[in-house]
Amino acid sequence: MTVDYAKTLTAAERVITTSDGTKISTITMGSGTPIVLAHGFSGDMHGWNLVAEELVARGYKVIAFDQRGHGRSTIGANGLGSRQMVDDYLAVLREYDVSNGVLVGHSMGGFIAIRALIEQPTAIASHLRGCLLMATFAGDVNRKNLQNRVQIPLIKSSISSKLIRNRVMMTILAKSLLGDYKDKDMVSTMVDGFLESDLKPLVPILTAFVDESRYDQLDKVSLPCTIIVGTKDKTTPPFHTDDLHAGIKNSKLVRVAGKGHMLNWEAHVALVDEIIALAS
């Protein structure tokens, strides 16, 4: 069966203007318990296409948005950084009047969610019953990780603009994000996304992945959390999720055998099962 990984989420766009003038592009679909989907670095809300459709089919409301500086969302006067993006999460939760919902954060999305859980526990708890942290980290991404030590400087360096327009190089990068099975349509969709993205404005959040660390603050997280990771994830090696699980009280850790960093496509049904378990 052929899967259209490039399929866009079909719902009317709703733009939220934050206090610093950032315009956050959002959509909502379905009804029921709200599930808020926060995508990873260089992606956009449409990367949740398979997950969103499955959730709606199972009777849940999906709220998805483009992170600041990604997709159709802009960067406001306060620039790009983890603190500003926490404010964006709260703006989305307030705009949709989310109550008793679940936040799902993929990679960068989870990194921002962790800061929100630590620094804004009361505000977050007023909207959410739980958080699913997918293929993510609490910072310090270069630790014991050659792939990140190579990739991040390439994106940040002056030669990155040339490499990012090279389809062969981007294909190698896309395959490195996947687990044992490198679906050609999935790889092609990822490469197209890389080639269409302007990553230069996103350098500050890449820097934050390396320079910031909240592993020593995880004991401040009180919201129920499920942590999920593919056993073949090279971008977020399983030791990151081990540390998250050890630091976040009463968290649940799920490993998906043979899968990589893109569980939203590689194992979307297993991911949805865990979201629903948390929402229940």
CORLINKA-V393165 format. One record per pair of residues at least 24 apart in sequence whose ideal C-beta (glycine too) atoms are under 8 Angstrom apart, sorted by sequence separation. I is the first residue (numbers start at 1). J is the second residue. If there is no record, write none. Layout:
# CORLINKA-V393165
i->I j->J
i->I j->J
This chain:
# CORLINKA-V393165
i->89 j->113
i->110 j->134
i->114 j->138
i->167 j->191
i->170 j->194
i->227 j->251
i->229 j->253
i->231 j->255
i->30 j->55
i->35 j->60
i->37 j->62
i->39 j->64
i->46 j->71
i->103 j->128
i->109 j->134
i->110 j->135
i->111 j->136
i->170 j->195
i->218 j->243
i->226 j->251
i->227 j->252
i->228 j->253
i->229 j->254
i->230 j->255
i->231 j->256
i->235 j->260
i->236 j->261
i->30 j->56
i->34 j->60
i->35 j->61
i->37 j->63
i->44 j->70
i->45 j->71
i->86 j->112
i->90 j->116
i->101 j->127
i->102 j->128
i->105 j->131
i->110 j->136
i->111 j->137
i->218 j->244
i->221 j->247
i->224 j->250
i->225 j->251
i->226 j->252
i->227 j->253
i->228 j->254
i->229 j->255
i->230 j->256
i->231 j->257
i->232 j->258
i->233 j->259
i->234 j->260
i->235 j->261
i->29 j->56
i->32 j->59
i->33 j->60
i->34 j->61
i->35 j->62
i->36 j->63
i->37 j->64
i->38 j->65
i->39 j->66
i->43 j->70
i->44 j->71
i->65 j->92
i->85 j->112
i->89 j->116
i->101 j->128
i->102 j->129
i->103 j->130
i->104 j->131
i->105 j->132
i->107 j->134
i->109 j->136
i->110 j->137
i->111 j->138
i->221 j->248
i->222 j->249
i->224 j->251
i->225 j->252
i->226 j->253
i->227 j->254
i->228 j->255
i->229 j->256
i->231 j->258
i->232 j->259
i->233 j->260
i->234 j->261
i->31 j->59
i->32 j->60
i->33 j->61
i->34 j->62
i->35 j->63
i->36 j->64
i->37 j->65
i->39 j->67
i->42 j->70
i->43 j->71
i->44 j->72
i->99 j->127
i->100 j->128
i->101 j->129
i->102 j->130
i->103 j->131
i->104 j->132
i->105 j->133
i->106 j->134
i->107 j->135
i->108 j->136
i->111 j->139
i->167 j->195
i->215 j->243
i->218 j->246
i->219 j->247
i->221 j->249
i->226 j->254
i->228 j->256
i->230 j->258
i->231 j->259
i->232 j->260
i->233 j->261
i->30 j->59
i->32 j->61
i->34 j->63
i->36 j->65
i->38 j->67
i->63 j->92
i->82 j->111
i->86 j->115
i->98 j->127
i->100 j->129
i->102 j->131
i->103 j->132
i->105 j->134
i->106 j->135
i->107 j->136
i->147 j->176
i->218 j->247
i->219 j->248
i->230 j->259
i->30 j->60
i->31 j->61
i->82 j->112
i->86 j->116
i->90 j->120
i->98 j->128
i->102 j->132
i->104 j->134
i->106 j->136
i->107 j->137
i->164 j->194
i->165 j->195
i->218 j->248
i->219 j->249
i->221 j->251
i->230 j->260
i->30 j->61
i->39 j->70
i->93 j->124
i->105 j->136
i->164 j->195
i->230 j->261
i->29 j->61
i->30 j->62
i->83 j->115
i->215 j->247
i->28 j->61
i->29 j->62
i->63 j->96
i->82 j->115
i->86 j->119
i->90 j->123
i->94 j->127
i->164 j->197
i->230 j->263
i->28 j->62
i->86 j->120
i->90 j->124
i->93 j->127
i->229 j->263
i->28 j->63
i->63 j->98
i->93 j->128
i->164 j->199
i->228 j->263
i->9 j->45
i->27 j->63
i->28 j->64
i->230 j->266
i->9 j->46
i->26 j->63
i->27 j->64
i->230 j->267
i->8 j->46
i->26 j->64
i->27 j->65
i->63 j->101
i->7 j->46
i->9 j->48
i->26 j->65
i->160 j->199
i->161 j->200
i->6 j->46
i->9 j->49
i->25 j->65
i->26 j->66
i->160 j->200
i->8 j->49
i->24 j->65
i->25 j->66
i->67 j->108
i->7 j->49
i->24 j->66
i->67 j->109
i->9 j->52
i->228 j->271
i->5 j->49
i->24 j->68
i->155 j->199
i->5 j->50
i->67 j->112
i->22 j->68
i->25 j->71
i->228 j->274
i->3 j->50
i->25 j->72
i->156 j->203
i->25 j->73
i->155 j->203
i->226 j->274
i->16 j->65
i->24 j->73
i->23 j->73
i->156 j->206
i->22 j->73
i->23 j->74
i->38 j->89
i->155 j->206
i->156 j->207
i->179 j->230
i->226 j->277
i->22 j->74
i->179 j->231
i->180 j->232
i->226 j->278
i->21 j->74
i->22 j->75
i->23 j->76
i->36 j->89
i->51 j->104
i->179 j->232
i->22 j->76
i->152 j->206
i->178 j->232
i->179 j->233
i->224 j->278
i->9 j->64
i->21 j->76
i->20 j->76
i->21 j->77
i->22 j->78
i->36 j->92
i->20 j->77
i->36 j->93
i->152 j->209
i->177 j->234
i->18 j->76
i->20 j->78
i->152 j->210
i->176 j->234
i->177 j->235
i->13 j->72
i->47 j->106
i->176 j->235
i->36 j->96
i->148 j->209
i->22 j->84
i->34 j->96
i->36 j->98
i->148 j->210
i->43 j->106
i->20 j->84
i->24 j->88
i->34 j->98
i->34 j->99
i->36 j->101
i->38 j->103
i->22 j->88
i->26 j->92
i->34 j->100
i->35 j->101
i->36 j->102
i->38 j->104
i->40 j->106
i->41 j->107
i->20 j->87
i->24 j->91
i->33 j->100
i->34 j->101
i->35 j->102
i->36 j->103
i->37 j->104
i->38 j->105
i->39 j->106
i->40 j->107
i->41 j->108
i->19 j->87
i->24 j->92
i->28 j->96
i->33 j->101
i->34 j->102
i->36 j->104
i->38 j->106
i->40 j->108
i->141 j->209
i->142 j->210
i->18 j->87
i->26 j->95
i->33 j->102
i->35 j->104
i->39 j->108
i->40 j->109
i->139 j->208
i->141 j->210
i->18 j->88
i->26 j->96
i->39 j->109
i->139 j->209
i->140 j->210
i->38 j->109
i->139 j->210
i->19 j->91
i->37 j->109
i->38 j->110
i->137 j->209
i->139 j->211
i->140 j->212
i->190 j->262
i->18 j->91
i->139 j->212
i->140 j->213
i->38 j->112
i->139 j->213
i->16 j->91
i->38 j->113
i->138 j->213
i->139 j->214
i->140 j->215
i->16 j->92
i->138 j->214
i->139 j->215
i->186 j->262
i->138 j->215
i->181 j->258
i->180 j->258
i->16 j->95
i->138 j->217
i->179 j->258
i->180 j->259
i->186 j->265
i->138 j->218
i->179 j->259
i->186 j->266
i->14 j->95
i->179 j->260
i->178 j->260
i->183 j->265
i->177 j->260
i->178 j->261
i->177 j->261
i->178 j->262
i->177 j->262
i->181 j->266
i->147 j->234
i->148 j->235
i->179 j->266
i->147 j->235
i->178 j->266
i->145 j->234
i->145 j->235
i->136 j->227
i->36 j->128
i->131 j->223
i->133 j->225
i->145 j->237
i->130 j->223
i->131 j->224
i->132 j->225
i->133 j->226
i->135 j->228
i->144 j->237
i->129 j->223
i->130 j->224
i->131 j->225
i->132 j->226
i->133 j->227
i->134 j->228
i->135 j->229
i->40 j->135
i->128 j->223
i->129 j->224
i->130 j->225
i->131 j->226
i->132 j->227
i->133 j->228
i->134 j->229
i->135 j->230
i->141 j->236
i->144 j->239
i->118 j->214
i->130 j->226
i->132 j->228
i->108 j->205
i->111 j->208
i->125 j->222
i->111 j->209
i->125 j->223
i->135 j->233
i->115 j->214
i->118 j->217
i->121 j->220
i->124 j->223
i->137 j->236
i->141 j->240
i->114 j->214
i->118 j->218
i->121 j->221
i->135 j->235
i->136 j->236
i->108 j->209
i->121 j->222
i->135 j->236
i->118 j->220
i->121 j->223
i->138 j->240
i->117 j->220
i->118 j->221
i->137 j->240
i->114 j->218
i->117 j->221
i->136 j->240
i->117 j->222
i->136 j->241
i->138 j->243
i->117 j->223
i->138 j->244
i->114 j->221
i->137 j->244
i->117 j->225
i->133 j->241
i->136 j->244
i->138 j->247
i->133 j->244
i->85 j->205
i->80 j->201
i->80 j->202
i->81 j->204
i->82 j->205
i->80 j->204
i->81 j->205
i->79 j->204
i->80 j->205
i->75 j->201
i->82 j->208
i->135 j->261
i->81 j->208
i->135 j->262
i->107 j->235
i->135 j->263
i->107 j->236
i->134 j->263
i->82 j->212
i->114 j->244
i->134 j->264
i->69 j->201
i->70 j->202
i->69 j->202
i->69 j->205
i->134 j->271
i->132 j->271
i->132 j->274
i->132 j->275
i->47 j->193
i->132 j->278
i->131 j->278
i->130 j->278
i->44 j->193
i->129 j->278
i->130 j->279
i->43 j->193
i->129 j->279
i->42 j->193
i->42 j->194
i->107 j->261
i->42 j->197
i->42 j->199
i->106 j->263
i->106 j->264
i->42 j->202
i->41 j->202
i->41 j->205
i->41 j->206
i->41 j->209
i->104 j->275
i->102 j->275
i->102 j->278
i->102 j->279
i->101 j->279
i->3 j->183
i->5 j->185
i->4 j->185
i->5 j->186
i->3 j->185
i->2 j->185
i->3 j->186
i->6 j->189
i->5 j->189
i->5 j->190
i->6 j->192
i->51 j->264
i->50 j->264
i->54 j->268
i->58 j->272
i->50 j->265
i->54 j->269
i->60 j->275
i->48 j->264
i->60 j->276
i->47 j->264
i->51 j->268
i->55 j->272
i->47 j->265
i->50 j->268
i->54 j->272
i->58 j->276
i->60 j->279
i->51 j->271
i->55 j->275
i->51 j->272
i->55 j->276
i->51 j->275
i->35 j->275
i->35 j->279
i->33 j->279
i->5 j->265
i->3 j->265
